[in-house]
Amino acid sequence: MKEYTSGHRFGSRSKEILETCHIDLKLIHNTAISQCPVDYGLHAGERTIEEQQKYFDEGASRINPKSYPSEEDLAKVAKHITIPGHPDYDKSRATDHHISTKYGDKPLTWNEIHLAFTAGYLIRVSHELYSSGKVKHILRWGGDWDSDGVIGLDQTLQDMPHLELIKVE
């Protein structure tokens, strides 16, 4: 059977963002983009502590950098935060994505149906790469934090564009 390819490719901005990310995220996204039927791009990878504080202050994140005694303690939970030179936190362990597809002349950038579809696709790719030993993590999605398959109904924070690496227990 011939492998399906979508013909989608990342633009220069998405490629720049991916360079700030953990090697597993790079492989997962680079594998998925060429196969995913829905075209998507990246709009966030690594984040500074100041940016994280801004997101918290605006209510877009529940992680308050001021609540953590050290950068390392913050980076353990805020997976966009990086610490240059740190063996575990020198690259972002999370990305935020958007949809690059249009319906007629209407951009679908934040369309939740498309975000859910691409998140599911990326999670599947992460499991396939993990099963074949190519990555050491799988993905967790901000639309289903507890990964129970109930989307948006059993959680109070919806972060539909967010995907982050988690270790398999």
Secondary structure, DSSP 8 states (H G I E B T S, - for coil): -----------HHHHHHHTTB-HHHHHHHHHHHTT-SS-EEEEES-B-HHHHHHHHHTTS-S--GGGSSSHHHHHHH-TTB--TT-TTTSSBSEEEEEE--EETTEE-TT-HHHHHHHHHHHHHHHHHHHHTTS-SEEEEEETSTT-SS--SSS-S--EEEEEEEEE--
